[in-house]
């Protein structure tokens, strides 16, 4: 039973080790080292109690004594870190401790064979056999060595405690008291081993470990919370209001009642909803998000403007602790700021740089030291409609909130500007396309989730282009990124820019047997293949648009030719071939579609030159047209059509490979079929699960 008790104590020490190492900082590592030594000390002591053979008991006892040396030295290092004290004398002293501990450990490890440090006598104690110590000079030196280090730790703690404000002293009292108790129990065991043959100090070691962890990570935040609250609410001039997690008034600074004379703050049940009701803060949005907004009041004919910082305070698990509102008088600062710096360098709504600042920054990105430079263009779709329906002030608030989310995610050092057409441009230096896309996708999701919570029909779309060559200008990169963004917006059904694409898709669907499902499958497959081929973001955007509209010329083909189930005769086939030319003309007539016009014209060209309409061969065929040719053919093969039954995926892959070098680009087919096989294998594994 006694052995089990000590094993449980050892496991408790191991738990503190794990908790400490999970913190991953310097202080946590110090605690982890101390408690790891405690864990091993208790483990070896438990093995000594459990062993029945004298030699094993002696051996494990020696190991526990060695770990006690290591433990006290680690504890000394922790105390130095805890009180933030480190100089050359203490470093020299620490090295001396290590040197003596090495010598002491040598005596202790030899002891099981020669008993030069301590002799033992076995005796029964309840249900176990213990070793009664008969210390010799080396062991006495070992005991006083450990005692001196611990006493030095207590002295250092007491000195630091006396030089610390009273509000913080309790954290030192706890450690001092626990350490003194451990010394007392150790001395009792050393001097009265006949009366108390088992060592109870490991229990106190674990308690001290808990104190170390608590003092380092829990106590100080709890104390400073009250102290900080007092300093903020009683000494700062800025009005501050705190509401608890239920939205009930918790506290406020002395200047708040003068700012809100119409509110009775003596009511203990004043709720947040009541405080912000009645349109008191017109610039404020949903109360469930962090935000900053300006709020103005008129007193005696003078307008005073405040910046209100509204923050939801949460714990590490995201649970609401309370809400804080801080009001900063920015009347004079605002006037000076907007009249000088912001008017010259910044966009007044978003707080980002303006277009002129962006243009002035371009020469830096021509410097190879900053390559690759990922330039991202993003835009809030539907903002014009919001401005028309709810006013430009509301639209500006959306822009500010969006800009705040962007800035929070890209950091203060990343360049961001608002240029023409309401576009934001963000420039990531020394950043790959994939890394920039990951950051922008996170921003997009955060913007959309917050805006959707408020039932606002707007979303963020972005495009990316990368500069990593001298022959590509920043203006070209900007144009490619904006084109990519526009293509994505045209493919979204809820986009104001998608009306043309939607209209063409509807017309094509009415005139052809192509289904919406086929179009969506082809679009998604083309995007996945484009990524495998390492196409740029702008090219993938064009590829997706081409996947949707490559057959748009069929709207000008007679319906009876389109829906004919049998094989077309020569005259009908010549008519059908004209859909590529007619689609090219339709695309060239629309500025939004001109970028995919060549792809529409050439998507029936073949690698060996036997395609139509121009008989192009090999790489003369535009790359996007070669990709769409393969993707469209694959989708036709694996899905039912009026003129044929769907074939199995493996047969379709075999057919694609057979036609590589004649109908299709061999490299594209190699990448495409490998992707299809991997996806098929993944689907099979998921079905098994």
C-alpha positions as CSV (number, residue, x, y, z in Angstrom):
1,X,0.0,0.0,0.0
2,X,2.8,2.4,0.9
3,X,4.6,1.7,-2.5
4,X,1.4,2.3,-4.4
5,X,1.0,5.6,-2.5
6,X,4.5,6.7,-3.7
7,X,3.8,5.6,-7.2
8,X,0.7,7.8,-7.3
9,X,2.8,10.7,-6.0
10,X,5.3,10.0,-8.8
11,X,2.5,10.0,-11.4
12,X,1.3,13.3,-10.0
13,X,4.8,14.8,-10.5
14,X,4.8,13.5,-14.1
15,X,1.5,15.3,-14.7
16,X,3.0,18.6,-13.6
17,X,5.9,17.9,-15.9
18,X,3.5,17.4,-18.9
19,X,1.5,20.5,-18.0
20,X,4.7,22.6,-17.8
21,X,6.2,21.4,-21.1
22,X,2.9,22.1,-22.8
23,X,3.4,25.8,-22.1
24,X,6.6,25.9,-24.2
25,X,8.4,28.8,-22.6
26,X,11.5,29.3,-20.5
27,X,9.8,29.3,-17.1
28,X,7.8,26.3,-18.0
29,X,10.9,24.4,-19.1
30,X,12.5,25.3,-15.7
31,X,9.5,23.9,-13.8
32,X,9.5,20.8,-16.1
33,X,13.2,20.1,-15.3
34,X,12.6,20.4,-11.5
35,X,9.5,18.2,-11.6
36,X,11.2,15.7,-13.9
37,X,13.9,15.3,-11.3
38,X,11.2,15.0,-8.6
39,X,9.5,12.3,-10.6
40,X,12.6,10.2,-11.0
41,X,13.5,10.7,-7.3
42,X,10.1,9.4,-6.2
43,X,10.3,6.6,-8.8
44,X,13.7,5.4,-7.6
45,X,12.5,5.7,-3.9
46,X,9.4,3.7,-4.7
47,X,11.6,1.0,-6.4
48,X,13.8,1.0,-3.3
49,X,10.7,0.4,-1.1
50,X,9.4,-2.3,-3.4
51,X,12.6,-4.2,-3.8
52,X,13.2,-7.2,-1.5
53,X,16.9,-7.7,-2.1
54,X,19.3,-5.6,-0.1
55,X,21.5,-4.8,-3.0
56,X,18.6,-3.5,-5.1
57,X,17.3,-1.4,-2.3
58,X,20.7,0.1,-1.8
59,X,21.1,0.8,-5.5
60,X,17.7,2.5,-5.9
61,X,18.3,4.5,-2.8
62,X,21.6,5.8,-4.2
63,X,19.8,6.8,-7.4
64,X,17.1,8.7,-5.5
65,X,19.9,10.6,-3.6
66,X,21.6,11.5,-6.9
67,X,18.3,12.8,-8.2
68,X,17.9,14.9,-5.1
69,X,21.2,16.7,-5.9
70,X,19.9,17.3,-9.4
71,X,16.6,18.4,-8.2
72,X,17.9,21.1,-5.8
73,X,20.3,22.5,-8.4
74,X,17.4,22.7,-10.9
75,X,15.3,24.3,-8.2
76,X,18.0,26.9,-7.7
77,X,18.0,27.7,-11.4
78,X,14.2,28.0,-11.3
79,X,14.4,30.5,-8.4
80,X,17.0,32.6,-10.3
81,X,14.6,32.7,-13.2
82,X,11.6,33.3,-11.0
83,X,13.1,36.3,-9.3
84,X,14.8,37.4,-12.6
85,X,18.3,37.4,-11.0
86,X,21.3,36.3,-13.0
87,X,24.9,37.6,-12.7
88,X,28.4,36.2,-13.2
89,X,28.8,35.3,-9.5
90,X,25.6,33.3,-9.4
91,X,26.6,31.6,-12.6
92,X,29.9,30.6,-11.1
93,X,28.2,29.4,-8.0
94,X,25.9,27.3,-10.1
95,X,28.8,25.7,-11.9
96,X,30.4,24.9,-8.5
97,X,27.1,23.2,-7.5
98,X,27.2,21.1,-10.6
99,X,30.9,20.1,-9.9
100,X,30.2,19.1,-6.3
101,X,27.0,17.2,-7.4
102,X,29.2,15.2,-9.8
103,X,31.6,14.3,-7.0
104,X,28.7,13.5,-4.6
105,X,27.0,11.4,-7.3
106,X,30.2,9.3,-7.7
107,X,30.2,8.5,-4.0
108,X,26.6,7.6,-4.0
109,X,26.8,5.4,-7.0
110,X,29.7,3.5,-5.6
111,X,27.9,3.2,-2.3
112,X,25.9,0.0,-3.1
113,X,29.2,-1.8,-3.6
114,X,31.4,-0.3,-0.9
115,X,29.0,1.6,1.4
116,X,31.4,4.5,1.6
117,X,28.7,7.1,2.0
118,X,25.9,5.5,4.0
119,X,25.3,2.1,5.6
120,X,21.9,0.5,5.8
121,X,20.1,-1.9,8.0
122,X,16.9,-3.6,6.8
123,X,13.9,-3.4,9.1
124,X,10.1,-4.0,8.7
125,X,7.7,-1.1,8.6
126,X,4.0,-2.1,8.2
127,X,3.8,-4.2,5.0
128,X,7.2,-3.4,3.6
129,X,10.9,-3.7,4.3
130,X,12.8,-0.4,4.5
131,X,16.5,0.6,4.8
132,X,17.5,2.4,8.0
133,X,20.3,4.9,7.2
134,X,23.6,5.1,9.1
135,X,25.2,8.1,7.4
136,X,28.9,8.5,7.0
137,X,30.8,11.7,6.2
138,X,30.1,11.7,2.4
139,X,26.4,11.3,3.0
140,X,26.4,14.0,5.7
141,X,28.1,16.3,3.2
142,X,25.5,15.3,0.7
143,X,22.7,16.3,3.1
144,X,24.2,19.6,4.0
145,X,25.0,20.4,0.3
146,X,21.3,20.0,-0.5
147,X,20.3,21.9,2.6
148,X,22.6,24.9,1.8
149,X,21.3,25.2,-1.7
150,X,17.7,25.2,-0.5
151,X,18.5,27.7,2.2
152,X,20.1,30.0,-0.4
153,X,17.0,29.7,-2.4
154,X,14.9,30.8,0.6
155,X,17.2,33.7,1.3
156,X,17.0,34.9,-2.3
157,X,13.2,34.6,-2.2
158,X,13.0,36.6,1.0
159,X,15.2,39.4,-0.3
160,X,13.1,39.6,-3.4
161,X,9.9,39.5,-1.3
162,X,10.9,42.4,0.9
163,X,11.7,44.5,-2.3
164,X,8.3,43.7,-3.9
165,X,5.0,45.6,-3.4
166,X,2.8,44.0,-0.9
167,X,0.1,43.0,-3.4
168,X,2.6,40.6,-5.1
169,X,4.3,39.2,-2.0
170,X,1.9,36.3,-1.5
171,X,3.5,34.4,-4.4
172,X,6.8,34.5,-2.6
173,X,5.3,33.6,0.8
174,X,3.8,30.4,-0.7
175,X,7.1,29.2,-2.1
176,X,9.1,30.2,1.0
177,X,6.6,28.4,3.3
178,X,6.5,25.2,1.2
179,X,10.3,25.1,0.9
180,X,10.8,25.5,4.7
181,X,8.3,22.7,5.3
182,X,10.2,20.4,2.9
183,X,13.5,21.2,4.8
184,X,11.8,20.5,8.1
185,X,10.4,17.1,7.0
186,X,13.8,16.2,5.5
187,X,15.6,17.1,8.7
188,X,13.2,15.1,10.8
189,X,13.7,12.1,8.5
190,X,17.5,12.5,8.6
191,X,17.7,13.0,12.4
192,X,14.9,10.6,13.5
193,X,15.2,7.8,11.0
194,X,14.5,5.2,13.6
195,X,11.1,6.9,14.4
196,X,10.3,7.8,10.8
197,X,12.0,5.3,8.5
198,X,10.2,6.5,5.3
199,X,10.8,9.8,3.7
200,X,7.7,12.0,3.4
201,X,9.4,14.9,1.7
202,X,8.4,13.8,-1.8
203,X,4.8,14.8,-1.0
204,X,6.1,18.3,-0.2
205,X,8.2,18.3,-3.4
206,X,5.0,17.8,-5.4
207,X,3.2,20.5,-3.4
208,X,6.1,22.9,-4.1
209,X,5.8,21.9,-7.8
210,X,2.2,22.9,-7.8
211,X,3.1,26.2,-6.1
212,X,5.8,26.8,-8.8
213,X,3.3,26.2,-11.6
214,X,0.6,28.3,-9.9
215,X,2.9,31.2,-9.1
216,X,4.2,31.2,-12.6
217,X,1.1,30.9,-14.7
218,X,-2.0,31.5,-12.5
219,X,-1.3,33.7,-9.4
220,X,0.2,36.7,-11.1
221,X,-2.5,37.1,-13.7
222,X,-5.2,36.9,-11.0
223,X,-3.5,39.5,-8.8
224,X,-2.7,41.8,-11.6
225,X,-6.2,41.6,-12.9
226,X,-7.5,43.4,-9.9
227,X,-4.6,45.8,-9.8
228,X,-4.9,46.6,-13.4
229,X,-8.6,47.2,-13.1
230,X,-8.0,49.6,-10.3
231,X,-5.3,51.5,-12.3
232,X,-7.5,51.7,-15.4
233,X,-10.7,52.6,-13.7
234,X,-9.4,55.0,-11.0
235,X,-6.4,56.7,-12.6
236,X,-7.0,56.9,-16.4
237,X,-8.9,59.8,-17.8
238,X,-10.4,57.8,-20.6
239,X,-13.9,56.6,-19.9
240,X,-14.0,52.8,-19.6
241,X,-17.1,50.6,-19.0
242,X,-17.0,46.9,-18.2
243,X,-19.9,44.4,-18.6
244,X,-19.7,40.8,-17.3
245,X,-20.3,37.7,-19.3
246,X,-24.1,38.0,-19.0
247,X,-24.0,41.6,-20.3
248,X,-24.6,43.1,-16.8
249,X,-22.7,46.3,-15.7
250,X,-19.6,45.2,-13.8
251,X,-17.6,48.5,-13.3
252,X,-16.8,51.8,-14.8
253,X,-14.3,54.6,-14.6
254,X,-15.0,57.9,-12.8
255,X,-15.3,59.8,-16.0
256,X,-18.1,57.7,-17.5
257,X,-21.1,59.4,-15.8
258,X,-20.1,62.8,-17.1
259,X,-19.9,61.4,-20.6
260,X,-23.3,59.8,-20.4
261,X,-25.4,62.0,-18.0
262,X,-28.6,60.5,-19.3
263,X,-27.7,57.0,-18.1
264,X,-28.3,56.0,-14.5
265,X,-25.2,54.0,-13.6
266,X,-26.4,53.4,-10.1
267,X,-28.7,50.7,-11.3
268,X,-26.8,47.5,-10.7
269,X,-28.7,45.6,-13.3
270,X,-27.9,47.9,-16.2
271,X,-27.5,45.6,-19.2
272,X,-25.2,46.0,-22.2
273,X,-28.2,45.8,-24.6
274,X,-29.9,48.7,-22.8
275,X,-26.8,50.8,-22.8
276,X,-26.2,50.5,-26.6
277,X,-29.9,50.7,-27.5
278,X,-31.8,53.6,-28.9
279,X,-29.2,54.1,-31.6
280,X,-26.8,55.7,-29.1
281,X,-23.9,54.5,-31.2
282,X,-24.8,54.8,-34.9
283,X,-21.4,53.6,-36.1
284,X,-21.6,50.4,-34.1
285,X,-22.3,47.1,-35.8
286,X,-23.3,43.7,-34.3
287,X,-22.4,43.5,-30.6
288,X,-21.0,40.0,-31.0
289,X,-17.8,41.2,-32.9
290,X,-14.8,43.2,-31.8
291,X,-14.9,46.6,-33.5
292,X,-13.8,50.2,-33.4
293,X,-16.1,53.0,-34.4
294,X,-16.3,56.8,-34.0
295,X,-19.0,58.4,-31.9
296,X,-19.7,62.1,-31.7
297,X,-21.7,64.1,-29.1
298,X,-22.6,67.8,-29.1
299,X,-22.2,69.7,-25.9
300,X,-22.7,73.5,-25.7
301,X,-22.5,73.7,-29.5
302,X,-19.2,71.9,-29.8
303,X,-18.8,68.5,-31.3
304,X,-16.5,66.0,-29.6
305,X,-15.5,62.8,-31.3
306,X,-14.6,59.7,-29.5
307,X,-13.0,56.5,-30.8
308,X,-14.9,53.7,-29.1
309,X,-13.0,50.4,-28.8
310,X,-15.5,47.6,-28.3
311,X,-13.9,44.4,-27.2
312,X,-15.3,41.0,-26.3
313,X,-13.0,39.5,-23.6
314,X,-12.6,35.7,-23.9
315,X,-10.6,32.9,-22.3
316,X,-8.3,30.5,-24.1
317,X,-11.3,28.3,-25.1
318,X,-13.2,31.3,-26.6
319,X,-15.7,31.5,-23.8
320,X,-17.0,35.0,-23.1
321,X,-15.6,36.6,-19.9
322,X,-17.1,40.1,-20.4
323,X,-17.2,43.1,-22.7
324,X,-15.2,46.3,-22.5
325,X,-15.8,49.7,-24.1
326,X,-13.1,52.3,-24.0
327,X,-13.8,55.9,-25.3
328,X,-10.9,57.9,-26.5
329,X,-11.3,61.6,-27.3
330,X,-9.8,61.9,-30.7
331,X,-11.3,65.3,-31.7
332,X,-8.0,67.2,-32.1
333,X,-5.9,64.2,-33.1
334,X,-8.5,63.3,-35.7
335,X,-8.5,66.7,-37.3
336,X,-4.8,66.9,-37.5
337,X,-4.4,63.4,-38.7
338,X,-6.9,63.6,-41.5
339,X,-5.8,67.0,-42.6
340,X,-2.1,66.0,-42.9
341,X,-0.9,62.5,-43.0
342,X,-4.1,60.7,-44.1
343,X,-4.8,63.2,-46.8
344,X,-1.4,62.5,-48.3
345,X,-0.7,58.9,-47.7
346,X,-3.7,57.0,-46.6
347,X,-7.2,56.1,-47.6
348,X,-9.5,57.8,-45.1
349,X,-12.0,54.9,-45.0
350,X,-9.9,51.8,-44.7
351,X,-6.8,53.3,-43.1
352,X,-4.7,51.6,-45.8
353,X,-2.3,53.4,-48.0
354,X,-3.9,55.2,-51.0
355,X,-3.2,54.6,-54.7
356,X,-0.5,57.2,-54.9
357,X,1.4,55.6,-52.0
358,X,1.1,52.2,-53.9
359,X,2.5,53.7,-57.0
360,X,5.4,55.2,-55.1
361,X,6.2,51.9,-53.6
362,X,6.4,49.9,-56.9
363,X,10.2,50.4,-57.4
364,X,10.9,48.5,-54.2
365,X,9.2,45.4,-55.6
366,X,11.4,45.5,-58.7
367,X,14.3,44.7,-56.4
368,X,15.1,40.9,-56.5
369,X,15.8,40.9,-52.7
370,X,12.0,41.0,-52.1
371,X,11.1,38.3,-54.6
372,X,8.9,36.4,-54.9
373,X,6.4,39.3,-54.4
374,X,2.8,38.0,-54.2
375,X,0.4,40.8,-55.1
376,X,-3.2,40.2,-54.1
377,X,-6.2,42.2,-55.2
378,X,-9.4,41.8,-53.3
379,X,-12.8,43.5,-53.4
380,X,-16.1,43.5,-51.5
381,X,-18.8,42.3,-53.9
382,X,-22.2,43.9,-53.4
383,X,-20.9,47.0,-51.7
384,X,-22.5,49.4,-54.2
385,X,-25.9,47.8,-53.5
386,X,-25.3,48.2,-49.7
387,X,-24.4,51.9,-50.2
388,X,-27.6,52.4,-52.2
389,X,-29.8,50.6,-49.7
390,X,-28.3,51.6,-46.3
391,X,-26.2,54.6,-47.1
392,X,-22.5,55.2,-47.7
393,X,-21.8,55.5,-43.9
394,X,-22.9,51.9,-43.5
395,X,-20.8,50.9,-46.5
396,X,-17.8,52.6,-45.1
397,X,-18.3,50.8,-41.8
398,X,-18.2,47.5,-43.7
399,X,-15.0,48.7,-45.5
400,X,-13.4,49.6,-42.2
401,X,-14.3,46.2,-40.6
402,X,-13.0,44.4,-43.7
403,X,-9.8,46.4,-43.6
404,X,-9.5,45.6,-39.9
405,X,-9.8,41.9,-40.5
406,X,-7.3,42.1,-43.3
407,X,-4.8,44.0,-41.2
408,X,-5.2,41.7,-38.3
409,X,-4.4,38.7,-40.5
410,X,-1.5,40.1,-42.5
411,X,0.2,42.0,-39.7
412,X,1.4,45.6,-39.4
413,X,4.4,45.2,-41.6
414,X,2.6,44.0,-44.7
415,X,1.8,46.7,-47.3
416,X,-1.9,47.2,-48.0
417,X,-3.5,49.9,-50.1
418,X,-7.0,50.9,-51.4
419,X,-6.7,51.7,-55.0
420,X,-9.4,52.5,-57.6
421,X,-12.7,50.7,-58.1
422,X,-12.9,49.9,-54.4
423,X,-10.1,47.3,-54.7
424,X,-7.7,46.5,-51.9
425,X,-4.2,45.5,-52.9
426,X,-2.0,43.6,-50.5
427,X,1.7,42.9,-51.2
428,X,3.4,40.0,-49.6
429,X,7.2,40.2,-50.0
430,X,9.3,37.0,-50.1
431,X,6.1,35.0,-50.2
432,X,5.1,32.2,-52.5
433,X,1.8,32.0,-54.3
434,X,0.5,29.1,-52.2
435,X,1.3,30.9,-48.9
436,X,-0.3,34.1,-50.0
437,X,-3.4,32.1,-51.2
438,X,-3.6,30.5,-47.8
439,X,-3.6,33.8,-46.0
440,X,-6.1,35.3,-48.3
441,X,-8.4,32.3,-48.1
442,X,-8.4,32.7,-44.3
443,X,-9.2,36.4,-44.6
444,X,-12.0,35.6,-47.1
445,X,-13.6,33.1,-44.7
446,X,-13.4,35.4,-41.7
447,X,-14.9,38.4,-43.6
448,X,-17.7,36.3,-45.0
449,X,-18.6,34.6,-41.7
450,X,-18.8,37.9,-39.9
451,X,-20.8,39.6,-42.6
452,X,-23.1,36.6,-43.1
453,X,-23.9,36.7,-39.4
454,X,-25.5,40.1,-40.0
455,X,-27.4,38.9,-43.1
456,X,-25.5,41.3,-45.3
457,X,-25.3,40.0,-48.9
458,X,-21.7,40.8,-49.5
459,X,-18.5,38.7,-49.7
460,X,-14.8,39.1,-50.4
461,X,-13.2,37.8,-53.5
462,X,-9.5,37.9,-54.4
463,X,-6.9,37.3,-57.1
464,X,-3.2,36.7,-56.8
465,X,-0.3,37.1,-59.2
466,X,3.4,36.7,-58.4
467,X,6.4,38.7,-59.5
468,X,9.6,36.7,-59.7
469,X,11.1,37.8,-63.0
470,X,12.6,41.0,-64.4
471,X,10.5,40.9,-67.6
472,X,7.2,41.0,-65.8
473,X,6.2,44.5,-64.5
474,X,4.3,45.2,-61.3
475,X,1.6,46.8,-63.5
476,X,1.2,43.5,-65.3
477,X,1.1,41.6,-62.1
478,X,-1.6,43.9,-60.8
479,X,-3.6,43.4,-64.0
480,X,-3.3,39.6,-63.7
481,X,-4.4,39.6,-60.1
482,X,-7.3,41.8,-60.8
483,X,-8.3,39.7,-63.8
484,X,-8.2,36.6,-61.7
485,X,-10.4,38.2,-59.1
486,X,-12.9,39.3,-61.7
487,X,-13.0,35.8,-63.2
488,X,-13.8,34.3,-59.8
489,X,-16.5,36.9,-59.2
490,X,-18.1,36.1,-62.6
491,X,-18.3,32.5,-61.6
492,X,-20.2,33.1,-58.4
493,X,-24.0,33.0,-58.7
494,X,-24.4,35.7,-56.0
495,X,-22.0,38.1,-57.6
496,X,-23.0,41.4,-59.3
497,X,-20.4,40.6,-61.9
498,X,-21.9,37.2,-62.8
499,X,-25.0,38.4,-64.7
500,X,-23.3,38.0,-68.1
501,X,-22.0,34.5,-67.3
502,X,-25.3,33.5,-65.8
503,X,-27.1,34.8,-68.9
504,X,-24.8,32.9,-71.3
505,X,-25.0,29.7,-69.2
506,X,-28.8,29.9,-69.2
507,X,-28.9,30.4,-73.0
508,X,-26.5,27.6,-73.6
509,X,-28.5,25.3,-71.3
510,X,-31.7,26.0,-73.3
511,X,-30.0,25.4,-76.6
512,X,-27.8,22.4,-75.8
513,X,-28.2,19.1,-73.9
514,X,-25.2,20.1,-71.6
515,X,-26.4,20.1,-68.0
516,X,-25.5,22.4,-65.2
517,X,-23.9,19.4,-63.4
518,X,-21.6,18.8,-66.3
519,X,-20.5,22.5,-66.3
520,X,-19.9,22.4,-62.5
521,X,-17.9,19.1,-62.7
522,X,-15.8,20.4,-65.6
523,X,-15.1,23.7,-63.8
524,X,-14.0,22.0,-60.5
525,X,-12.0,19.3,-62.3
526,X,-10.3,22.0,-64.4
527,X,-9.4,24.0,-61.3
528,X,-7.9,20.9,-59.6
529,X,-5.9,20.0,-62.7
530,X,-4.7,23.7,-63.1
531,X,-3.3,23.5,-59.6
532,X,-1.5,20.2,-60.4
533,X,0.0,21.9,-63.4
534,X,1.1,24.7,-61.2
535,X,-0.7,27.4,-63.2
536,X,-0.9,30.9,-61.7
537,X,-4.0,32.0,-59.8
538,X,-5.0,34.2,-62.8
539,X,-4.7,31.3,-65.2
540,X,-6.7,29.1,-63.0
541,X,-9.4,31.8,-62.9
542,X,-9.4,31.9,-66.7
543,X,-9.5,28.1,-66.9
544,X,-12.6,27.9,-64.7
545,X,-14.3,30.5,-66.8
546,X,-13.3,28.7,-70.0
547,X,-14.6,25.4,-68.5
548,X,-18.1,27.1,-68.1
549,X,-18.2,28.9,-71.4
550,X,-16.0,27.0,-73.9
551,X,-19.1,25.7,-75.8
552,X,-20.9,29.1,-75.7
553,X,-20.8,29.2,-79.5
554,X,-23.4,26.4,-79.6
555,X,-26.1,29.0,-78.9
556,X,-25.7,29.9,-82.6
557,X,-25.9,26.3,-83.9
558,X,-29.3,25.0,-85.1
559,X,-31.1,23.1,-82.4
560,X,-31.7,20.0,-84.5
561,X,-28.0,19.6,-85.1
562,X,-27.2,20.0,-81.4
563,X,-29.7,17.4,-80.2
564,X,-29.3,14.8,-83.0
565,X,-28.7,11.4,-81.4
566,X,-27.1,9.8,-84.3
567,X,-23.8,10.5,-86.1
568,X,-23.7,13.9,-87.8
569,X,-23.3,13.9,-91.6
570,X,-20.5,15.9,-93.3
571,X,-22.7,19.0,-93.7
572,X,-24.0,18.9,-90.1
573,X,-20.4,18.3,-88.8
574,X,-19.2,21.4,-90.7
575,X,-22.0,23.4,-89.1
576,X,-21.1,22.0,-85.6
577,X,-17.5,22.9,-86.1
578,X,-18.5,26.6,-86.5
579,X,-19.4,26.7,-82.8
580,X,-15.8,27.4,-81.9
581,X,-15.6,30.4,-84.2
582,X,-19.0,31.7,-83.2
583,X,-18.0,31.3,-79.5
584,X,-14.8,33.2,-80.2
585,X,-16.8,36.1,-81.7
586,X,-19.2,36.2,-78.7
587,X,-16.3,36.3,-76.3
588,X,-14.4,39.1,-78.2
589,X,-17.6,41.2,-78.1
590,X,-17.5,41.2,-74.3
591,X,-14.6,42.9,-72.5
592,X,-15.0,40.5,-69.6
593,X,-14.6,37.4,-71.8
594,X,-11.8,38.5,-74.2
595,X,-9.2,36.7,-72.1
596,X,-10.7,33.3,-72.8
597,X,-11.6,34.0,-76.5
598,X,-8.6,32.1,-77.8
599,X,-9.3,29.1,-75.6
600,X,-12.9,29.0,-76.9
601,X,-11.7,29.1,-80.4
602,X,-9.1,26.4,-80.0
603,X,-10.6,23.9,-77.5
604,X,-11.2,21.4,-80.4
605,X,-7.7,21.6,-81.8
606,X,-5.7,18.4,-81.5
607,X,-2.1,17.8,-80.5
608,X,-1.2,16.2,-83.9
609,X,-2.8,19.1,-85.9
610,X,-5.9,17.3,-87.1
611,X,-8.4,19.4,-85.0
612,X,-10.4,22.4,-86.0
613,X,-11.0,25.2,-86.8
614,X,-7.3,26.2,-87.6
615,X,-5.5,22.9,-87.5
616,X,-3.1,24.1,-84.8
617,X,-0.5,21.6,-83.7
618,X,1.4,20.9,-80.4
619,X,2.2,24.0,-78.3
620,X,0.6,26.2,-81.0
621,X,-2.6,25.4,-79.2
622,X,-3.2,27.7,-76.2
623,X,-2.4,25.9,-73.0
624,X,-5.9,26.5,-71.4
625,X,-7.6,25.1,-74.5
626,X,-5.4,21.9,-74.2
627,X,-6.4,21.5,-70.6
628,X,-10.1,22.0,-71.3
629,X,-10.0,19.5,-74.1
630,X,-8.7,16.8,-71.8
631,X,-11.1,17.6,-68.9
632,X,-14.2,18.0,-71.1
633,X,-13.4,14.7,-72.9
634,X,-13.0,12.9,-69.6
635,X,-16.3,14.1,-68.2
636,X,-18.1,13.1,-71.4
637,X,-16.6,9.6,-71.2
638,X,-17.5,8.9,-67.6
639,X,-21.1,10.2,-67.7
640,X,-24.2,9.1,-69.7
641,X,-25.0,11.0,-72.9
642,X,-27.8,10.6,-75.4
643,X,-25.4,9.0,-77.8
644,X,-23.4,6.7,-75.5
645,X,-23.3,5.1,-72.0
646,X,-20.8,6.2,-69.4
647,X,-17.6,4.1,-69.2
648,X,-15.8,3.1,-66.0
649,X,-13.1,5.5,-64.7
650,X,-10.3,3.0,-65.4
651,X,-11.4,2.7,-69.0
652,X,-11.6,6.5,-69.4
653,X,-8.0,6.8,-68.0
654,X,-6.8,4.2,-70.5
655,X,-8.5,6.1,-73.3
656,X,-6.9,9.4,-72.3
657,X,-3.5,7.8,-72.3
658,X,-4.1,6.1,-75.7
659,X,-5.0,9.5,-77.2
660,X,-2.0,11.3,-75.7
661,X,0.3,12.6,-78.4
662,X,-2.5,12.5,-81.0
663,X,-5.6,14.3,-79.6
664,X,-4.2,15.5,-76.3
665,X,-1.0,17.1,-74.9
666,X,1.1,14.2,-73.5
667,X,2.3,16.1,-70.4
668,X,-1.2,17.3,-69.5
669,X,-2.5,13.7,-69.8
670,X,0.3,12.4,-67.7
671,X,-0.5,14.8,-64.9
672,X,-4.3,14.5,-65.3
673,X,-4.4,10.7,-65.3
674,X,-2.1,10.5,-62.3
675,X,-4.5,12.9,-60.4
676,X,-7.5,10.8,-61.5
677,X,-5.9,7.6,-60.2
678,X,-5.0,9.2,-56.9
679,X,-8.5,10.5,-56.5
680,X,-10.1,7.2,-57.4
681,X,-7.8,5.4,-54.9
682,X,-8.8,8.0,-52.2
683,X,-12.5,7.4,-52.9
684,X,-12.1,3.6,-52.6
685,X,-10.3,4.0,-49.3
686,X,-13.1,6.3,-48.0
687,X,-15.7,3.8,-49.1
688,X,-14.0,1.1,-47.2
689,X,-14.0,3.2,-44.1
